[in-house]
Amino acid sequence: MSTVKVYNQEGKEVSELKLNEAVFGLPLNADLVHQVVRVALANQRQVLASTKGRSEVSGGGRKPWRQKGTGRARHGSIRSPLWRHGGVTFGPTSEKNFKLKINKKMAKKALLAALSGKAKDGELVVFDELKISVPKTKEMAKIMANFPQIKNGLLVLSGKNEDVKKAGRNLPNLSVINMENLNILDVLRYKYLILTKEGIENLNKKYAAIK
């Protein structure tokens, strides 16, 4: 069973913590991680491109000229796709759906594989506890200054620690989320994953039973 060092807020090592192999000891499954990331990115995608068909474009309520006798080609509406400012044929619409689905068990296993990768690569930082006196950025900056190796990190909070969340949200090298919002995209986006001992215990309770 692998272990991880536990630090206090001053950056000093205070103990070691054994990691649950069911959560932090999974082998890398690159195909599964790629599949889950692809689904997550697709589900975040917004529909930006949208065009109007000939029935949606304003104007064109009458026939531009009579059918015969003018010497010109026959037309029924100036909003035909053949005309300038006319409707678009087979263009993108706001009804397009990019959503994809994936099995919940697969998504959880991919997340655990990502967590395991952080532990194996030495990119998991564990605090014994995390408390600040006032919810100010400079208080959190003092703590992070004790860990100069963390150039960009994801701090995962257990419970509603609003003071720490407010103090850390303005730091350029730190992103703060709650445990219930932990997702594979954020785990992979940031180099270091920062947890407390309580957070490790919560992860064990939530995911250790997954086969």
Secondary structure, DSSP 8 states (H G I E B T S, - for coil): --EEEEE-TTS-EEEEEE--HHHH-----HHHHHHHHHHHHHHH---------TTTSS---S-SS-SSSSSS---S-TTSTTSTT---TT---TT--------HHHHHHHHHHHHHHHHHTT-EEEES----SS--HHHHHHHHHT-TT-SSEEEEESS--HHHHHHHTT-TTEEEEEGGG--HHHHHHSSEEEEEHHHHHHHHHHHTT--
